[in-house]
């Protein structure tokens, strides 16, 4: 027997962490979808569709380079949180401006709750 304290599998990479990370992935997809929907609703006609494509590409590149688990450029935790706050806040505000205020608030609130859960589970 060892004298190590027992680790809680629920908090130590167990179901809670997997759930929070799964939700995080879904929130990343919702971020892209929200940006596209907001662009189409805010810009009439074909410029909205072009704006949607540009928004998706820009968000995906920024996320991939700076925020993904295999990010090309590592940034500190505080910078990650600030950048995520800016991205989710901007898309939430765009959804609000496009007439989808509840969706914008829900997206931002879900991200904030997931971020808190990841912090509690000691996961950046």
C-alpha positions, 0 to 999 in steps of 0.5 A, spaced: 500 500 500 502 507 498 501 513 502 498 517 496 491 520 497 486 517 493 484 520 487 477 522 485 476 519 478 470 524 477 475 530 478 481 527 475 480 526 468 474 522 469 467 524 466 466 531 469 473 533 465 470 529 459 464 532 459 467 539 460 471 538 454 466 535 450 462 541 451 467 546 449 468 542 443 461 544 441 461 551 444 467 552 438 462 549 433 457 554 436 461 560 435 463 558 428 455 557 427 453 564 431 458 568 427 456 565 420 448 566 422 450 573 425 453 575 418 448 573 414 442 576 418 446 583 418 449 583 411 443 583 406 444 579 400 450 575 397 455 580 402 452 576 408 454 569 405 461 572 404 461 575 410 459 568 413 465 565 410 470 570 412 468 570 419 468 562 419 475 562 416 478 567 421 475 564 427 477 557 425 484 560 424 485 564 430 482 558 434 487 553 431 493 558 431 492 560 438 487 556 442 487 549 440 490 544 444 495 543 438 496 551 437 502 553 433 503 559 438 502 558 445 499 564 449 499 564 457 492 562 461 490 569 462 491 571 454 487 565 452 481 567 457 482 574 454 482 572 447 476 567 448 472 572 452 473 577 446 471 572 441 465 569 444 463 576 447 463 579 439 459 573 436 454 574 442 454 581 441 453 580 433 447 575 435 444 580 439 445 586 434 442 581 429 436 580 433 438 573 436 439 576 443 437 570 447 442 566 443 447 571 443 447 571 451 446 563 451 452 562 447 456 567 452 453 564 458 454 557 456 462 558 454 463 562 461 460 556 465 464 551 461 470 555 462 469 555 470 468 548 470 474 547 466 478 551 471 475 548 477 477 541 474 484 544 473 484 544 466 486 550 462 
